[in-house]
Amino acid sequence: MGKILIKNCTIIPISGSVIESGVIAINNDRIHYLGPESGLPTDWKADTTINAEDMVALPGFVNSHTHAAMTLLRSYADDLPLKPWLEEKIWPQEAKLTREDIYWGTKLALLEMIRSGTTTFADMYFQMDKVAEAVVESGLRASLSQGLIGVQDANEERLNTGISLVKDWHGAGEGRITTMLGPHAPYTCTPEYLTKVADKAAKLGVGLHIHLAETKDEIENIKAQYGYTPIALADKLGLFSLPVLAAHCVHLTTDEVNIIAEKKVGVAHCPESNLKLASGIAPVADMISAGIPVAIGTDGASSNNNLDMLEEMHIAALLAKGTTGDPTVIDAHQALTMATLNGAKALGLDKEIGSLEVGKKADIILINKKQPHWMPLHDVEANIVYAAKGSDIDTVIVNGQVIMSGGEVRTLDVNEIFNYVVKRAREM
Ligand SMILES: [Zn+2]
C-alpha cells in the first residue's frame, strides 16, 4: 500500500456524473481525491503513478452470488434441469471434493474474477476456511458463508462450522473478509433449522445468505409442505428481520415483491444460471420499480459457465428489455449500478465500496478502451454494458493494492492453478 495516482482517465463514479479527464488519488486503502487534476492539493505526492489515458475507471464489480470452487465442475454436467442436475450430477461429485480441491478450485475462480474486473464476491460453499485462505492470498474482497443443509444428520455440526467461519475469519485480510451464515434454501433446510440459524446469526451480528424462489418446483413443494411460498415462509420465520442476501428470487407475486422491498432484502439476480437451468426469468423490472436495488451474481461456474460480470450485466439488461417489451428498462447506467453499488448494498458493504467516492475503499478497475469494439466512443457507459468484454479489464485495485496490472494478476500463480485443476479434472 501507499499513495497511488491514476491520471488522465475517464471516471465513472456510479454515484455521480462521469468525469471526462480526471485523476484518482489513493491513500493506502482509501480514495483520497477524485476529479480534475487541478483540484488535487499540490503537496500530495504519489509513490506510484498510473497513466491511464486509454482507460476508463469505475468501481470494481460485485458478484453478489457464487460458489467459487464450482469452477472444478465447469462443464461437468450441462443441459439439465436444476433438480436432476443437483441431485444426480453435482451433489455426488461435490461429496468427493477434498479440502485441497476447494482451495484450488477457489483460486481458479479468483483468477477468473480478477481478470474480468470483479473486486468483491459473495460466496456460499463448504470448507469455507480454505476459501478464506485463498481470498486472503488473492487480495480480493469477499463475503463468505458456509452452506448449511438442515435436513441431514450432520446439520448441527455444519452449523458449528458456519459459526466457526464467522468467529475465525470475519475481518481477516485487513478487513477484506466479512461473513454471513448460509442456510442453503427452504428446500434443503427445515423451518426449525432456518429459525435456529437465524437466531445464531442475530447473536453473531451477521446476516444470512440463502437461495430463495429459484424454480416453480420449489414454490409448489414448499407451499405443499408448509402452506407458504418460500418468500412468505422466510418472512414468517423472521429471517427478514436480519440482513438477508437472497439469490435468484425468480418466481414472485406482487405481494412478495412488496415484502422484499419493505424488509430491504438484498436480491442477487443470476440471469445466466436461471436461463441455463431453465428456472425462469426474475421480474427484475418490477423489483426495480418497487425500489429494490437488485444486484447481479453469476452463481457457480457449473451453471453459467463463467464468472464474467460484464457478460452477466449485459444479459441482465437485454433480458429485462426483451421480457418486458420495453427497451428503456435497465439502461446502461442502471445496469452498471446493479453490478457495483447495488451489489455492495446487497452485501451490506455500501458504506465502504460500490462507488468511487472520497473516503470509500479504493476498489477500482481500469478498462482499456483502445479497442475496435469500443470505437467510436459516443457513450462510455453504453460501451461498457453493451460492447465491452471481460478481457478488456487492464488493472484491478482492491483495498488500495494493485492486484492486476496490464492484464497480469500479481497475487496468484496462474501455472500452479492450471496444473492442479487439469490434473484433478482427469481424476474425476
Ligand atoms: Zn447458488
Residues whose N, C-alpha, C, O or C-beta is under 5 A from the ligand:
A	BS01	ZN	D299
